[in-house]
Structures are given as structure tokens and as C-alpha cells.
Amino acid sequence: MTNPRKKAVIVGGGLAGLACAWRLQEMDWEPLVVESSETIGGRVRTDEQDGFLLDHGFQVFLSAYPVASEVVDLEALALQRFRPGALVHRQGRTHRMMDVFRCPQHLLGTAWQPIGTLRDKWLVGKLRRKALRMSEEEIAETKDQTTERYLREFGFSEGMIASFFRPFYGGIFLERALETSCRLFLFTFKMFAKGYATLPADGMRAIPRQLAARLPSEAIRCEATVTSVSPNKVTLASGESLEADVVVLATDVDTARRLVPGSGGSAVQWRSVVGLYFSADQSPLKEAIIALNADADALVNNVCVLSDLSPNVAPPGKALVSVSVLGRHEEEGLEARVQKELARWFGPEARQWRPLRTYHIPKALPAQPPNRTRALRTHAGHYFCGDYCETASIEGAIRSGLQCAEAIASKDP
Ligand SMILES: Cc1cc2nc3c(=O)[nH]c(=O)nc-3n(C[C@H](O)[C@H](O)[C@H](O)COP(=O)(O)OP(=O)(O)OC[C@H]3O[C@@H](n4cnc5c(N)ncnc54)[C@H](O)[C@@H]3O)c2cc1C
């Protein structure tokens, strides 16, 4: 007779929880994912509305992510690529800054754009070579400091930092002060140099859906909120108890700390963003590229037209415009203010765009300052995974889920 499989209850059906469950299943465990929302995916979800596919806030999958790209079947996602580079809008004019290593035809054009100096453009090439040569271990050992300080020490001019790095990495770190650790900057810079920013043709939801599809349907329970945990039991809001050999906390960091008091770590600061979607009759960009706002007093940080990338995301004859505004903006009339600003950028037709939906995401990314202490992965018999244990990204969430599963299996006699 074979031994019954060991049971793991995983609290949270985001990417970390799903990756952990899948890996445990591969190692012959019986996982059960318990998710409070009506659907899996956590921060990576997509809504369907009037024929549009709306991700919960603009995000991209970097095709060079080393672990995520191994775990996820990229071909099945039908990844659509952004052009490597950006359009930088500053004081009423738009400048094209391309990755000239991938788009050599833009070498002269990019070199002479008034965004940064010629030396800055040369430094971008130098940084690119450096990041591509660095191993992950070397990046992890780099003197930790803010991205802003790192860029200054590397020799970039104030103009280049203000007009390019603040809006570009502001859109990734969800903060334009560039207070995020330079190690994350180097890692992300390397990912952009090695691969492409992409979106699955069917929206970002395709990533968690693919992981979930590897589990039997009875291994995922949605609309089940966990209210308390012990190392071998979770209790749901309904009062039901679920017993297991192991309990994994795969929630956001705040919930994990609440459910397991004393699990350590200091309170996490969150980076917030508002993602707005508009329907337009025509694409204001007409190409799959990210447009950045370099004006210091700008409300909008970045804009792109997702239907230029993937026709699936909008009904025929319509363009889906995605706009990111950093921070919290709970005030009334945000859409109108955004459209007013975008009219100065794209012309008066921007005022005619139809607002589709606005996603306020106060807890988008845990802040990642330099020298942060790594979150606990185990505490008093509990296991933890989530982006906060690694890096606040799709890669970090998936990695942490896999690492958690490995840690559980390694303790399994
Ligand atoms: C707007 C935005 C833009 C981003 N941009 C990018 C990007 O471009 N590239 C990139 O790589 N990453 C990006 N990220 C980051 C990335 O999406 C996250 O790091 C990752 O999805 C986090 O996954 P997770 O599993 O750790 O956490 P979560 O996705 O937060 O999953 C936690 C899950 O736990 C559930 N849960 C919480 N409490 C309970 C409870 N009591 N009981 C049961 N379930 C519970 C939640 O409902 C949730 O489903 C972005 C994130 C946001 C929000």
C-alpha cells in the first residue's frame, strides 16, 4: 500500500501561492489553494468589459525573467512585445528614445534627442554591457543604495535622470524619486536589455490561469477567506476548518503578518498606483510602445495603447488606452483631469475618449528600499511566500512560491 499524499493548505491564490501549489504537486504533495477573492491571480487579474480586456493596473511580463520564463509556457501565452524603447513627452514635445542595440536604425535619432546628453547615451550603452555581464549573485552583492544615487554615481546627468529614468523606472517601481534599491534597478535593467516587455495576447490573467490549469479543479477554492491559521490548520470566515500537514501563507505581507502575529519584519510601506482605461476611436500612438511623461508636475506617468500590441484586448474599431498615475488619488474627477492633461499631449480628441474603468491600487508593490531585511520564509511552523520575500515582481512571486515548496519538501522525512 502506498502512503497517502501529504496535504498542504496554501492561503492565497496569487502567483506565489499557485507556483508553490504546482511545485508541491510535482513533488507528490496534495495542495489546496484557498483564495478569498472570486478568482485566482491576486494582483495579476484581468476583467472583461464591453469587449475590452482590462488588466488590474498596467503591468508587463519581462520575457527574460529567468525563473518565470522557465515555469510558464511562454509560447502558450502568445506574448506580444513592446518595441524596445520609449517615447518621452516633455514640455509639449515628444522624443523617441529607442534601444539602439535592438533598433540600430534609431542610433542617430536617439543620440541627438534632447533627452540627456551624448555622454548619457554612451553611459546607457556602458550600463547595458555591465548589467548583461553581471550574474545575479554579483547584482545581489552590489553596494546597496538608492537607484537615484547609483545613477548619479554612474555619471548620468540630472537631465537624463529627470527626463528618462524617473518616468521609466517610476512606472516600474511605482515611485519617481527612485528610492528603490539599485540592485532591483540593475536586475530590471538587465531584463530589459536581455529580453522584451511583453503582454500575453489574452491579458495578464493568462499567467495565473496557466499555473492554475496545472492543478486539479478541486485543488483551488475561491471565495474562501482564511481568518486564522495554525501550523496544521486554517479556519475560514464561514467557520469551516481545513487540516493539513503544512500551511503556507501566500497572501500579501500585511495579511501574513496579521494571521501570524510575531512573524517579524517591520511594517511595509506600499507603492500605490491608479490604472485608468479609455476607449478611443483611434490609437493616439499607432505603435506598440510605452510613452512616458517627463514633466515634473505631470499627473500621468505613462501611457500605452494596448490594442496596438494585441488586437484581442479591444473590440474591432476601438483602441484601448492604458494610463498610469502614480500614488493614491481618491479625489473625484481624476478621469477628467487625466484627459485634460492628455489633450495637451495627444490633441483635443483625448477629451472625447470614453472612460472605461479606473483601478485604484493602494497596495500595488511593497516598497523595496536599499538594505531591506529579507522577510521570514518560516516562523513557528508556518511557511511564507509572496513577492515581499523576494522581489516585488512576477518573477519574485513565482520564485518565492517555488522556494517555499522546496523548503517544505526538504523538511519532509
Ligand atoms: C499595478 C501593478 C503593476 C505591476 N507591474 C508589474 C510589472 O510590470 N512586472 C512585474 O513583474 N510585476 C509587476 N507587478 C507586481 C506583481 O504583480 C506582484 O509582485 C505579484 O503578482 C505578487 O504576487 P503574490 O502572489 O506575491 O501576491 P498577491 O498577488 O497579492 O496574492 C495574494 C493572494 O492572497 C489572497 N488573500 C489575501 N488574504 C487572504 C485571506 N485571508 N484568505 C485567503 N486568501 C487571501 C489575495 O486575494 C491574493 O489573491 C505589478 C503589480 C501591480 C499591482
The ligand as an SDF file (V2000), in Angstrom:
LIG
                    3D

 53 58  0  0  0  0  0  0  0  0999 V2000
   -0.4240   47.7540  -10.7900 C   0  0  0  0  0  0  0  0  0  0  0  0
    0.6840   46.7610  -10.6790 C   0  0  0  0  0  0  0  0  0  0  0  0
    1.6920   46.7700  -11.6270 C   0  0  0  0  0  0  0  0  0  0  0  0
    2.7020   45.8110  -11.5670 C   0  0  0  0  0  0  0  0  0  0  0  0
    3.6240   45.7750  -12.5710 N   0  0  0  0  0  0  0  0  0  0  0  0
    4.4440   44.7040  -12.6660 C   0  0  0  0  0  0  0  0  0  0  0  0
    5.2240   44.5020  -13.8290 C   0  0  0  0  0  0  0  0  0  0  0  0
    5.1410   45.2560  -14.7950 O   0  0  0  0  0  0  0  0  0  0  0  0
    6.0560   43.4160  -13.8670 N   0  0  0  0  0  0  0  0  0  0  0  0
    6.1460   42.5460  -12.8300 C   0  0  0  0  0  0  0  0  0  0  0  0
    6.9180   41.5800  -12.9060 O   0  0  0  0  0  0  0  0  0  0  0  0
    5.4040   42.7090  -11.7000 N   0  0  0  0  0  0  0  0  0  0  0  0
    4.5490   43.7520  -11.6140 C   0  0  0  0  0  0  0  0  0  0  0  0
    3.7480   43.9090  -10.5170 N   0  0  0  0  0  0  0  0  0  0  0  0
    3.9790   43.0670   -9.3450 C   0  0  0  0  0  0  0  0  0  0  0  0
    3.3590   41.6820   -9.4060 C   0  0  0  0  0  0  0  0  0  0  0  0
    2.0870   41.7080   -9.9890 O   0  0  0  0  0  0  0  0  0  0  0  0
    3.2600   41.1650   -7.9560 C   0  0  0  0  0  0  0  0  0  0  0  0
    4.5390   41.2590   -7.3670 O   0  0  0  0  0  0  0  0  0  0  0  0
    2.7960   39.7190   -7.8570 C   0  0  0  0  0  0  0  0  0  0  0  0
    1.6530   39.4970   -8.6370 O   0  0  0  0  0  0  0  0  0  0  0  0
    2.5110   39.3840   -6.4010 C   0  0  0  0  0  0  0  0  0  0  0  0
    2.0500   38.0490   -6.3010 O   0  0  0  0  0  0  0  0  0  0  0  0
    1.8390   37.3800   -4.8710 P   0  0  0  0  0  0  0  0  0  0  0  0
    1.3320   36.0180   -5.1260 O   0  0  0  0  0  0  0  0  0  0  0  0
    3.0750   37.5240   -4.0590 O   0  0  0  0  0  0  0  0  0  0  0  0
    0.7550   38.2700   -4.1200 O   0  0  0  0  0  0  0  0  0  0  0  0
   -0.7590   38.5650   -4.4880 P   0  0  0  0  0  0  0  0  0  0  0  0
   -0.9310   38.6400   -5.9540 O   0  0  0  0  0  0  0  0  0  0  0  0
   -1.1270   39.7680   -3.7000 O   0  0  0  0  0  0  0  0  0  0  0  0
   -1.5510   37.2950   -3.9690 O   0  0  0  0  0  0  0  0  0  0  0  0
   -2.0030   37.1510   -2.6500 C   0  0  0  0  0  0  0  0  0  0  0  0
   -3.3500   36.4580   -2.6840 C   0  0  0  0  0  0  0  0  0  0  0  0
   -3.7540   36.1840   -1.3450 O   0  0  0  0  0  0  0  0  0  0  0  0
   -5.1530   36.3810   -1.2760 C   0  0  0  0  0  0  0  0  0  0  0  0
   -5.5160   36.5520    0.1410 N   0  0  0  0  0  0  0  0  0  0  0  0
   -5.1990   37.6250    0.9210 C   0  0  0  0  0  0  0  0  0  0  0  0
   -5.7110   37.4390    2.1650 N   0  0  0  0  0  0  0  0  0  0  0  0
   -6.3420   36.2440    2.1360 C   0  0  0  0  0  0  0  0  0  0  0  0
   -7.0540   35.5080    3.1250 C   0  0  0  0  0  0  0  0  0  0  0  0
   -7.2180   35.9590    4.3850 N   0  0  0  0  0  0  0  0  0  0  0  0
   -7.5950   34.3080    2.7820 N   0  0  0  0  0  0  0  0  0  0  0  0
   -7.4410   33.8060    1.5280 C   0  0  0  0  0  0  0  0  0  0  0  0
   -6.7690   34.4850    0.5620 N   0  0  0  0  0  0  0  0  0  0  0  0
   -6.2210   35.6750    0.8650 C   0  0  0  0  0  0  0  0  0  0  0  0
   -5.3870   37.6030   -2.1390 C   0  0  0  0  0  0  0  0  0  0  0  0
   -6.7260   37.7310   -2.5250 O   0  0  0  0  0  0  0  0  0  0  0  0
   -4.4430   37.3240   -3.2990 C   0  0  0  0  0  0  0  0  0  0  0  0
   -5.0850   36.6120   -4.3340 O   0  0  0  0  0  0  0  0  0  0  0  0
    2.7250   44.8720  -10.5140 C   0  0  0  0  0  0  0  0  0  0  0  0
    1.7310   44.8820   -9.5490 C   0  0  0  0  0  0  0  0  0  0  0  0
    0.7060   45.7910   -9.6310 C   0  0  0  0  0  0  0  0  0  0  0  0
   -0.3990   45.7380   -8.6300 C   0  0  0  0  0  0  0  0  0  0  0  0
  1  2  1  0
  2  3  1  0
  2 52  2  0
  3  4  2  0
  4  5  1  0
  4 50  1  0
  5  6  2  0
  6  7  1  0
  6 13  1  0
  7  8  2  0
  7  9  1  0
  9 10  1  0
 10 11  2  0
 10 12  1  0
 12 13  2  0
 13 14  1  0
 14 15  1  0
 14 50  1  0
 15 16  1  0
 16 17  1  0
 16 18  1  0
 18 19  1  0
 18 20  1  0
 20 21  1  0
 20 22  1  0
 22 23  1  0
 23 24  1  0
 24 25  2  0
 24 26  1  0
 24 27  1  0
 27 28  1  0
 28 29  2  0
 28 30  1  0
 28 31  1  0
 31 32  1  0
 32 33  1  0
 33 34  1  0
 33 48  1  0
 34 35  1  0
 35 36  1  0
 35 46  1  0
 36 37  1  0
 36 45  1  0
 37 38  2  0
 38 39  1  0
 39 40  1  0
 39 45  2  0
 40 41  1  0
 40 42  2  0
 42 43  1  0
 43 44  2  0
 44 45  1  0
 46 47  1  0
 46 48  1  0
 48 49  1  0
 50 51  2  0
 51 52  1  0
 52 53  1  0
M  END
$$$$
